[in-house]
């Protein structure tokens, strides 16, 4: 028995073109149903996300009421922050006295160093021609709870991230040291 006979039938029973069309129809219809079920799952997760956002906003509102008490006992501290991998023109734009856009009480007190970024390529350490790491000392008012330090209700930790936004630039850095 031949696989395809003289009339183009597969095993002498079904035409090969008809078989390909049948497979295509099955593929398209199954992908439609799979897509539909996938969209339902996405919609369900989006609804869940909306619920989570609503719960979060309720928590934030209740925390704001509690934080009015905390704001009265703020203390001044300094942070040493490293802003790694920024261009030289941005490093030159940072100046002593720059204030944070959303909190003018936070300002750069001292630029400790502006150093080149060192890259490791193929086991060779080389200086990047344009990128700089900027280490600055900023001063800000924080609240304390035990040994923890909070700025805008977010705990400040060594190794944590700190976003410094001004009207001229936005830079994100790593906290190296927390000083009293």
LINRA-V75249 format. One record per run of one state. SS is the DSSP state (hx for helix, st for strand, lp for the rest). FROM is the first residue (numbers start at 1). LEN is the number of residues. Records with the same first field share a line. If there is no record, write none. Layout:
SS->FROM-LEN ; FROM-LEN
This chain:
lp->1-3 ; 5-4 ; 11-3 ; 72-3 ; 94-5 ; 100-7 ; 122-2 ; 146-2 ; 152-2 ; 157-4 ; 166-4 ; 180-1
st->4-1 ; 9-2 ; 14-2 ; 75-13 ; 99-1 ; 107-15 ; 124-22 ; 148-4 ; 154-3 ; 161-5 ; 170-10
hx->16-56 ; 88-6
